[in-house]
């Protein structure tokens, strides 16, 4: 049975403790990256996005348009910087467009 704290703690501290204790941060990062991609890229790119997958520090994005893939490849570092800024920490180091 888990040890119970008698003092009053903010819910944010309790949630952080729960995430750390259960090692859930990598899964939350994956969700955050998908949401950030959808928000930052807009409907035009999202219509051609078939998959967004984070594996360690590499973001794999599958696109159904080769023209869009080529266009986005010119600004990979800018996309990485924008997504990391949106998430609030450096999660992505490499972007692979497929």
N, CA, C and O atoms as a Tinker XYZ file with bonds, in Angstrom:
   392  protein
     1  N      0.846000   -1.171000    0.000000    73     2
     2  CA     0.000000    0.000000    0.000000    64     1     3
     3  C      0.891000    1.233000    0.000000    63     2     4     5
     4  O      1.918000    1.265000    0.678000    81     3
     5  N      0.505000    2.225000   -0.745000    73     3     6
     6  CA     1.280000    3.451000   -0.869000    64     5     7
     7  C      1.241000    4.251000    0.428000    63     6     8     9
     8  O      0.245000    4.257000    1.152000    81     7
     9  N      2.360000    4.929000    0.699000    73     7    10
    10  CA     2.444000    5.763000    1.883000    64     9    11
    11  C      1.618000    7.028000    1.678000    63    10    12    13
    12  O      1.669000    7.649000    0.616000    81    11
    13  N      0.891000    7.387000    2.659000    73    11    14
    14  CA     0.000000    8.533000    2.534000    64    13    15
    15  C      0.630000    9.760000    3.188000    63    14    16    17
    16  O      1.168000    9.688000    4.293000    81    15
    17  N      0.552000   10.890000    2.478000    73    15    18
    18  CA     1.068000   12.140000    3.010000    64    17    19
    19  C     -0.051000   12.864000    3.764000    63    18    20    21
    20  O     -1.183000   12.952000    3.287000    81    19
    21  N      0.284000   13.374000    4.938000    73    19    22
    22  CA    -0.726000   14.080000    5.726000    64    21    23
    23  C     -0.778000   15.563000    5.410000    63    22    24    25
    24  O     -1.790000   16.212000    5.676000    81    23
    25  N      0.295000   16.116000    4.846000    73    23    26
    26  CA     0.287000   17.543000    4.542000    64    25    27
    27  C     -0.434000   17.808000    3.231000    63    26    28    29
    28  O     -0.551000   16.923000    2.385000    81    27
    29  N     -0.912000   19.022000    3.073000    73    27    30
    30  CA    -1.638000   19.404000    1.870000    64    29    31
    31  C     -0.644000   19.802000    0.787000    63    30    32    33
    32  O      0.205000   20.667000    1.000000    81    31
    33  N     -0.757000   19.169000   -0.368000    73    31    34
    34  CA     0.118000   19.458000   -1.502000    64    33    35
    35  C     -0.722000   19.885000   -2.692000    63    34    36    37
    36  O     -1.850000   19.421000   -2.863000    81    35
    37  N     -0.174000   20.770000   -3.514000    73    35    38
    38  CA    -0.885000   21.125000   -4.749000    64    37    39
    39  C     -1.007000   19.905000   -5.670000    63    38    40    41
    40  O     -0.137000   19.034000   -5.681000    81    39
    41  N     -2.082000   19.859000   -6.427000    73    39    42
    42  CA    -2.326000   18.714000   -7.311000    64    41    43
    43  C     -1.221000   18.577000   -8.349000    63    42    44    45
    44  O     -0.909000   17.461000   -8.764000    81    43
    45  N     -0.615000   19.696000   -8.781000    73    43    46
    46  CA     0.455000   19.627000   -9.770000    64    45    47
    47  C      1.663000   18.874000   -9.222000    63    46    48    49
    48  O      2.297000   18.109000   -9.949000    81    47
    49  N      1.987000   19.085000   -7.940000    73    47    50
    50  CA     3.099000   18.357000   -7.329000    64    49    51
    51  C      2.794000   16.871000   -7.214000    63    50    52    53
    52  O      3.668000   16.030000   -7.426000    81    51
    53  N      1.566000   16.559000   -6.882000    73    51    54
    54  CA     1.162000   15.155000   -6.757000    64    53    55
    55  C      1.233000   14.459000   -8.113000    63    54    56    57
    56  O      1.701000   13.324000   -8.209000    81    55
    57  N      0.767000   15.143000   -9.168000    73    55    58
    58  CA     0.821000   14.552000  -10.504000    64    57    59
    59  C      2.260000   14.361000  -10.976000    63    58    60    61
    60  O      2.580000   13.335000  -11.576000    81    59
    61  N      3.130000   15.333000  -10.712000    73    59    62
    62  CA     4.546000   15.194000  -11.083000    64    61    63
    63  C      5.169000   14.000000  -10.381000    63    62    64    65
    64  O      5.916000   13.236000  -10.991000    81    63
    65  N      4.864000   13.841000   -9.108000    73    63    66
    66  CA     5.386000   12.721000   -8.342000    64    65    67
    67  C      4.877000   11.391000   -8.899000    63    66    68    69
    68  O      5.628000   10.421000   -8.986000    81    67
    69  N      3.608000   11.353000   -9.272000    73    67    70
    70  CA     3.014000   10.148000   -9.845000    64    69    71
    71  C      3.671000    9.792000  -11.182000    63    70    72    73
    72  O      3.975000    8.626000  -11.435000    81    71
    73  N      3.891000   10.801000  -12.040000    73    71    74
    74  CA     4.510000   10.573000  -13.351000    64    73    75
    75  C      5.937000   10.053000  -13.176000    63    74    76    77
    76  O      6.350000    9.125000  -13.871000    81    75
    77  N      6.682000   10.646000  -12.254000    73    75    78
    78  CA     8.059000   10.209000  -12.020000    64    77    79
    79  C      8.100000    8.802000  -11.431000    63    78    80    81
    80  O      8.923000    7.985000  -11.843000    81    79
    81  N      7.236000    8.514000  -10.485000    73    79    82
    82  CA     7.231000    7.212000   -9.827000    64    81    83
    83  C      6.884000    6.092000  -10.801000    63    82    84    85
    84  O      7.401000    4.982000  -10.676000    81    83
    85  N      6.013000    6.370000  -11.770000    73    83    86
    86  CA     5.579000    5.337000  -12.710000    64    85    87
    87  C      6.277000    5.420000  -14.068000    63    86    88    89
    88  O      5.922000    4.692000  -14.995000    81    87
    89  N      7.259000    6.297000  -14.186000    73    87    90
    90  CA     8.047000    6.479000  -15.412000    64    89    91
    91  C      7.148000    6.676000  -16.636000    63    90    92    93
    92  O      7.264000    5.949000  -17.622000    81    91
    93  N      6.267000    7.647000  -16.564000    73    91    94
    94  CA     5.304000    7.917000  -17.627000    64    93    95
    95  C      5.702000    9.091000  -18.521000    63    94    96    97
    96  O      4.993000    9.393000  -19.481000    81    95
    97  N      6.819000    9.758000  -18.228000    73    95    98
    98  CA     7.160000   10.982000  -18.937000    64    97    99
    99  C      7.382000   10.758000  -20.426000    63    98   100   101
   100  O      6.996000   11.605000  -21.232000    81    99
   101  N      7.996000    9.637000  -20.817000    73    99   102
   102  CA     8.240000    9.399000  -22.253000    64   101   103
   103  C      6.924000    9.255000  -23.015000    63   102   104   105
   104  O      6.817000    9.734000  -24.144000    81   103
   105  N      5.939000    8.618000  -22.431000    73   103   106
   106  CA     4.635000    8.496000  -23.071000    64   105   107
   107  C      3.928000    9.837000  -23.173000    63   106   108   109
   108  O      3.272000   10.114000  -24.177000    81   107
   109  N      4.051000   10.664000  -22.162000    73   107   110
   110  CA     3.453000   11.998000  -22.199000    64   109   111
   111  C      4.148000   12.870000  -23.241000    63   110   112   113
   112  O      3.505000   13.687000  -23.900000    81   111
   113  N      5.466000   12.697000  -23.390000    73   111   114
   114  CA     6.194000   13.447000  -24.412000    64   113   115
   115  C      5.698000   13.086000  -25.810000    63   114   116   117
   116  O      5.586000   13.958000  -26.673000    81   115
   117  N      5.402000   11.816000  -26.036000    73   115   118
   118  CA     4.899000   11.390000  -27.341000    64   117   119
   119  C      3.573000   12.059000  -27.671000    63   118   120   121
   120  O      3.351000   12.486000  -28.804000    81   119
   121  N      2.711000   12.148000  -26.700000    73   119   122
   122  CA     1.415000   12.800000  -26.895000    64   121   123
   123  C      1.608000   14.293000  -27.120000    63   122   124   125
   124  O      0.962000   14.884000  -27.986000    81   123
   125  N      2.497000   14.904000  -26.339000    73   123   126
   126  CA     2.765000   16.334000  -26.485000    64   125   127
   127  C      3.308000   16.663000  -27.868000    63   126   128   129
   128  O      2.949000   17.684000  -28.454000    81   127
   129  N      4.173000   15.798000  -28.389000    73   127   130
   130  CA     4.758000   16.030000  -29.713000    64   129   131
   131  C      3.687000   15.949000  -30.795000    63   130   132   133
   132  O      3.667000   16.779000  -31.704000    81   131
   133  N      2.806000   14.973000  -30.713000    73   131   134
   134  CA     1.719000   14.860000  -31.693000    64   133   135
   135  C      0.828000   16.093000  -31.672000    63   134   136   137
   136  O      0.454000   16.618000  -32.720000    81   135
   137  N      0.494000   16.546000  -30.483000    73   135   138
   138  CA    -0.344000   17.742000  -30.357000    64   137   139
   139  C      0.371000   18.978000  -30.883000    63   138   140   141
   140  O     -0.234000   19.812000  -31.556000    81   139
   141  N      1.656000   19.094000  -30.577000    73   139   142
   142  CA     2.429000   20.253000  -31.038000    64   141   143
   143  C      2.527000   20.259000  -32.557000    63   142   144   145
   144  O      2.420000   21.317000  -33.177000    81   143
   145  N      2.730000   19.085000  -33.171000    73   143   146
   146  CA     2.793000   18.997000  -34.633000    64   145   147
   147  C      1.471000   19.469000  -35.246000    63   146   148   149
   148  O      1.463000   20.258000  -36.191000    81   147
   149  N      0.373000   18.986000  -34.708000    73   147   150
   150  CA    -0.942000   19.359000  -35.240000    64   149   151
   151  C     -1.195000   20.857000  -35.096000    63   150   152   153
   152  O     -1.740000   21.483000  -36.005000    81   151
   153  N     -0.810000   21.427000  -33.975000    73   151   154
   154  CA    -1.048000   22.850000  -33.745000    64   153   155
   155  C     -0.116000   23.742000  -34.555000    63   154   156   157
   156  O     -0.550000   24.765000  -35.085000    81   155
   157  N      1.147000   23.372000  -34.656000    73   155   158
   158  CA     2.136000   24.226000  -35.308000    64   157   159
   159  C      2.040000   24.173000  -36.832000    63   158   160   161
   160  O      2.289000   25.181000  -37.493000    81   159
   161  N      1.691000   23.044000  -37.391000    73   159   162
   162  CA     1.740000   22.878000  -38.840000    64   161   163
   163  C      0.444000   23.291000  -39.531000    63   162   164   165
   164  O      0.466000   23.614000  -40.718000    81   163
   165  N     -0.647000   23.291000  -38.845000    73   163   166
   166  CA    -1.903000   23.739000  -39.440000    64   165   167
   167  C     -2.572000   22.682000  -40.305000    63   166   168   169
   168  O     -2.040000   21.589000  -40.498000    81   167
   169  N     -3.750000   23.028000  -40.823000    73   167   170
   170  CA    -4.561000   22.075000  -41.584000    64   169   171
   171  C     -3.917000   21.655000  -42.894000    63   170   172   173
   172  O     -4.061000   20.503000  -43.304000    81   171
   173  N     -3.213000   22.560000  -43.558000    73   171   174
   174  CA    -2.604000   22.230000  -44.845000    64   173   175
   175  C     -1.649000   21.069000  -44.759000    63   174   176   177
   176  O     -1.688000   20.167000  -45.597000    81   175
   177  N     -0.785000   21.074000  -43.752000    73   175   178
   178  CA     0.188000   19.987000  -43.577000    64   177   179
   179  C     -0.479000   18.782000  -42.931000    63   178   180   181
   180  O     -0.169000   17.644000  -43.285000    81   179
   181  N     -1.382000   19.009000  -41.994000    73   179   182
   182  CA    -2.038000   17.897000  -41.293000    64   181   183
   183  C     -2.865000   17.022000  -42.228000    63   182   184   185
   184  O     -3.028000   15.829000  -41.972000    81   183
   185  N     -3.385000   17.595000  -43.301000    73   183   186
   186  CA    -4.145000   16.802000  -44.266000    64   185   187
   187  C     -3.268000   15.760000  -44.954000    63   186   188   189
   188  O     -3.764000   14.717000  -45.379000    81   187
   189  N     -1.984000   16.033000  -45.064000    73   187   190
   190  CA    -1.056000   15.109000  -45.725000    64   189   191
   191  C     -0.219000   14.308000  -44.741000    63   190   192   193
   192  O      0.604000   13.494000  -45.159000    81   191
   193  N     -0.410000   14.518000  -43.454000    73   191   194
   194  CA     0.337000   13.787000  -42.429000    64   193   195
   195  C     -0.396000   12.492000  -42.113000    63   194   196   197
   196  O     -1.564000   12.510000  -41.725000    81   195
   197  N      0.297000   11.364000  -42.280000    73   195   198
   198  CA    -0.330000   10.072000  -41.993000    64   197   199
   199  C      0.102000    9.495000  -40.653000    63   198   200   201
   200  O     -0.639000    8.722000  -40.046000    81   199
   201  N      1.304000    9.865000  -40.176000    73   199   202
   202  CA     1.785000    9.318000  -38.905000    64   201   203
   203  C      2.810000   10.266000  -38.298000    63   202   204   205
   204  O      3.651000   10.819000  -39.006000    81   203
   205  N      2.735000   10.451000  -36.981000    73   203   206
   206  CA     3.724000   11.209000  -36.219000    64   205   207
   207  C      4.156000   10.316000  -35.067000    63   206   208   209
   208  O      3.345000    9.947000  -34.218000    81   207
   209  N      5.456000    9.968000  -35.045000    73   207   210
   210  CA     5.948000    9.010000  -34.056000    64   209   211
   211  C      7.249000    9.520000  -33.456000    63   210   212   213
   212  O      8.170000    9.884000  -34.187000    81   211
   213  N      7.331000    9.550000  -32.134000    73   211   214
   214  CA     8.545000    9.946000  -31.426000    64   213   215
   215  C      9.217000    8.697000  -30.890000    63   214   216   217
   216  O      8.609000    7.929000  -30.144000    81   215
   217  N     10.473000    8.491000  -31.272000    73   215   218
   218  CA    11.261000    7.363000  -30.789000    64   217   219
   219  C     12.550000    7.924000  -30.220000    63   218   220   221
   220  O     13.421000    8.376000  -30.963000    81   219
   221  N     12.673000    7.893000  -28.890000    73   219   222
   222  CA    13.772000    8.531000  -28.160000    64   221   223
   223  C     13.808000   10.013000  -28.485000    63   222   224   225
   224  O     12.897000   10.740000  -28.088000    81   223
   225  N     14.827000   10.489000  -29.191000    73   223   226
   226  CA    14.913000   11.912000  -29.512000    64   225   227
   227  C     14.709000   12.185000  -30.995000    63   226   228   229
   228  O     15.040000   13.266000  -31.482000    81   227
   229  N     14.165000   11.206000  -31.714000    73   227   230
   230  CA    13.939000   11.340000  -33.148000    64   229   231
   231  C     12.442000   11.345000  -33.432000    63   230   232   233
   232  O     11.705000   10.474000  -32.969000    81   231
   233  N     12.006000   12.339000  -34.200000    73   231   234
   234  CA    10.602000   12.441000  -34.595000    64   233   235
   235  C     10.472000   11.955000  -36.034000    63   234   236   237
   236  O     11.108000   12.494000  -36.939000    81   235
   237  N      9.645000   10.932000  -36.237000    73   235   238
   238  CA     9.375000   10.399000  -37.565000    64   237   239
   239  C      7.997000   10.890000  -38.000000    63   238   240   241
   240  O      7.003000   10.683000  -37.303000    81   239
   241  N      7.951000   11.539000  -39.153000    73   239   242
   242  CA     6.692000   12.042000  -39.679000    64   241   243
   243  C      6.482000   11.443000  -41.062000    63   242   244   245
   244  O      7.305000   11.635000  -41.958000    81   243
   245  N      5.384000   10.721000  -41.236000    73   243   246
   246  CA     5.052000   10.141000  -42.535000    64   245   247
   247  C      4.086000   11.084000  -43.245000    63   246   248   249
   248  O      3.054000   11.475000  -42.700000    81   247
   249  N      4.449000   11.437000  -44.474000    73   247   250
   250  CA     3.634000   12.351000  -45.279000    64   249   251
   251  C      3.203000   11.647000  -46.555000    63   250   252   253
   252  O      3.956000   10.851000  -47.115000    81   251
   253  N      1.996000   11.939000  -47.013000    73   251   254
   254  CA     1.492000   11.305000  -48.228000    64   253   255
   255  C      1.826000   12.116000  -49.475000    63   254   256   257
   256  O      1.529000   11.677000  -50.586000    81   255
   257  N      2.433000   13.285000  -49.317000    73   255   258
   258  CA     2.785000   14.131000  -50.451000    64   257   259
   259  C      4.308000   14.277000  -50.544000    63   258   260   261
   260  O      4.943000   14.798000  -49.628000    81   259
   261  N      4.876000   13.823000  -51.636000    73   259   262
   262  CA     6.323000   13.940000  -51.814000    64   261   263
   263  C      6.746000   15.391000  -51.997000    63   262   264   265
   264  O      7.846000   15.773000  -51.598000    81   263
   265  N      5.887000   16.194000  -52.595000    73   263   266
   266  CA     6.193000   17.615000  -52.789000    64   265   267
   267  C      6.277000   18.319000  -51.434000    63   266   268   269
   268  O      7.202000   19.095000  -51.196000    81   267
   269  N      5.327000   18.056000  -50.555000    73   267   270
   270  CA     5.329000   18.640000  -49.226000    64   269   271
   271  C      6.539000   18.154000  -48.427000    63   270   272   273
   272  O      7.165000   18.937000  -47.712000    81   271
   273  N      6.869000   16.873000  -48.543000    73   271   274
   274  CA     8.030000   16.309000  -47.849000    64   273   275
   275  C      9.302000   17.052000  -48.252000    63   274   276   277
   276  O     10.121000   17.398000  -47.400000    81   275
   277  N      9.462000   17.294000  -49.544000    73   275   278
   278  CA    10.639000   18.000000  -50.038000    64   277   279
   279  C     10.653000   19.443000  -49.530000    63   278   280   281
   280  O     11.703000   19.954000  -49.141000    81   279
   281  N      9.516000   20.085000  -49.534000    73   279   282
   282  CA     9.419000   21.475000  -49.077000    64   281   283
   283  C      9.751000   21.586000  -47.590000    63   282   284   285
   284  O     10.471000   22.499000  -47.185000    81   283
   285  N      9.236000   20.671000  -46.776000    73   283   286
   286  CA     9.500000   20.707000  -45.345000    64   285   287
   287  C     10.945000   20.341000  -45.015000    63   286   288   289
   288  O     11.471000   20.775000  -43.991000    81   287
   289  N     11.586000   19.556000  -45.863000    73   287   290
   290  CA    12.960000   19.140000  -45.593000    64   289   291
   291  C     13.925000   20.321000  -45.597000    63   290   292   293
   292  O     14.997000   20.240000  -44.996000    81   291
   293  N     13.566000   21.412000  -46.260000    73   291   294
   294  CA    14.434000   22.592000  -46.280000    64   293   295
   295  C     14.467000   23.303000  -44.932000    63   294   296   297
   296  O     15.439000   23.995000  -44.628000    81   295
   297  N     13.439000   23.147000  -44.132000    73   295   298
   298  CA    13.373000   23.838000  -42.848000    64   297   299
   299  C     13.326000   22.912000  -41.658000    63   298   300   301
   300  O     12.647000   23.216000  -40.676000    81   299
   301  N     14.026000   21.788000  -41.710000    73   299   302
   302  CA    13.957000   20.808000  -40.624000    64   301   303
   303  C     14.353000   21.395000  -39.275000    63   302   304   305
   304  O     13.652000   21.201000  -38.281000    81   303
   305  N     15.474000   22.112000  -39.237000    73   303   306
   306  CA    15.945000   22.635000  -37.952000    64   305   307
   307  C     14.970000   23.655000  -37.377000    63   306   308   309
   308  O     14.772000   23.713000  -36.163000    81   307
   309  N     14.369000   24.447000  -38.232000    73   307   310
   310  CA    13.387000   25.430000  -37.768000    64   309   311
   311  C     12.162000   24.716000  -37.200000    63   310   312   313
   312  O     11.619000   25.136000  -36.179000    81   311
   313  N     11.732000   23.654000  -37.847000    73   311   314
   314  CA    10.585000   22.867000  -37.358000    64   313   315
   315  C     10.915000   22.258000  -36.002000    63   314   316   317
   316  O     10.091000   22.296000  -35.088000    81   315
   317  N     12.116000   21.698000  -35.863000    73   315   318
   318  CA    12.542000   21.100000  -34.590000    64   317   319
   319  C     12.509000   22.156000  -33.488000    63   318   320   321
   320  O     11.985000   21.910000  -32.401000    81   319
   321  N     13.067000   23.328000  -33.768000    73   319   322
   322  CA    13.105000   24.399000  -32.773000    64   321   323
   323  C     11.698000   24.849000  -32.374000    63   322   324   325
   324  O     11.425000   25.068000  -31.194000    81   323
   325  N     10.803000   24.986000  -33.363000    73   323   326
   326  CA     9.431000   25.406000  -33.080000    64   325   327
   327  C      8.694000   24.374000  -32.227000    63   326   328   329
   328  O      7.983000   24.738000  -31.290000    81   327
   329  N      8.859000   23.095000  -32.547000    73   327   330
   330  CA     8.172000   22.046000  -31.790000    64   329   331
   331  C      8.703000   21.969000  -30.360000    63   330   332   333
   332  O      7.922000   21.854000  -29.416000    81   331
   333  N     10.030000   22.031000  -30.194000    73   331   334
   334  CA    10.609000   21.993000  -28.848000    64   333   335
   335  C     10.152000   23.192000  -28.025000    63   334   336   337
   336  O      9.872000   23.063000  -26.834000    81   335
   337  N     10.079000   24.351000  -28.659000    73   335   338
   338  CA     9.617000   25.550000  -27.961000    64   337   339
   339  C      8.151000   25.404000  -27.549000    63   338   340   341
   340  O      7.758000   25.833000  -26.464000    81   339
   341  N      7.360000   24.807000  -28.411000    73   339   342
   342  CA     5.945000   24.600000  -28.123000    64   341   343
   343  C      5.751000   23.629000  -26.949000    63   342   344   345
   344  O      4.861000   23.810000  -26.119000    81   343
   345  N      6.596000   22.604000  -26.898000    73   343   346
   346  CA     6.508000   21.607000  -25.828000    64   345   347
   347  C      7.049000   22.176000  -24.515000    63   346   348   349
   348  O      6.558000   21.846000  -23.435000    81   347
   349  N      8.058000   23.026000  -24.619000    73   347   350
   350  CA     8.624000   23.629000  -23.418000    64   349   351
   351  C      9.918000   23.002000  -22.961000    63   350   352   353
   352  O     10.475000   23.418000  -21.945000    81   351
   353  N     10.411000   22.015000  -23.680000    73   351   354
   354  CA    11.703000   21.400000  -23.367000    64   353   355
   355  C     12.241000   20.734000  -24.620000    63   354   356   357
   356  O     11.507000   20.522000  -25.585000    81   355
   357  N     13.524000   20.408000  -24.602000    73   355   358
   358  CA    14.137000   19.822000  -25.804000    64   357   359
   359  C     13.902000   18.316000  -25.820000    63   358   360   361
   360  O     14.611000   17.555000  -25.163000    81   359
   361  N     12.913000   17.911000  -26.567000    73   359   362
   362  CA    12.552000   16.500000  -26.698000    64   361   363
   363  C     13.046000   15.964000  -28.042000    63   362   364   365
   364  O     13.486000   14.818000  -28.131000    81   363
   365  N     12.976000   16.783000  -29.076000    73   363   366
   366  CA    13.296000   16.367000  -30.437000    64   365   367
   367  C     14.674000   16.897000  -30.820000    63   366   368   369
   368  O     14.960000   18.084000  -30.660000    81   367
   369  N     15.521000   16.010000  -31.326000    73   367   370
   370  CA    16.832000   16.422000  -31.837000    64   369   371
   371  C     16.961000   16.155000  -33.313000    63   370   372   373
   372  O     17.709000   16.846000  -34.005000    81   371
   373  N     16.241000   15.157000  -33.815000    73   371   374
   374  CA    16.310000   14.774000  -35.231000    64   373   375
   375  C     14.898000   14.656000  -35.773000    63   374   376   377
   376  O     14.009000   14.120000  -35.111000    81   375
   377  N     14.697000   15.162000  -36.984000    73   375   378
   378  CA    13.405000   15.051000  -37.669000    64   377   379
   379  C     13.609000   14.249000  -38.946000    63   378   380   381
   380  O     14.431000   14.600000  -39.792000    81   379
   381  N     12.848000   13.170000  -39.072000    73   379   382
   382  CA    12.902000   12.331000  -40.279000    64   381   383
   383  C     11.552000   12.404000  -40.962000    63   382   384   385
   384  O     10.529000   12.039000  -40.384000    81   383
   385  N     11.560000   12.879000  -42.193000    73   383   386
   386  CA    10.337000   12.963000  -42.999000    64   385   387
   387  C     10.295000   11.786000  -43.939000    63   386   388   389
   388  O     11.241000   11.560000  -44.694000    81   387
   389  N      9.202000   11.024000  -43.907000    73   387   390
   390  CA     9.079000    9.856000  -44.775000    64   389   391
   391  C      7.933000   10.025000  -45.732000    63   390   392
   392  O      7.672000    9.139000  -46.546000    81   391
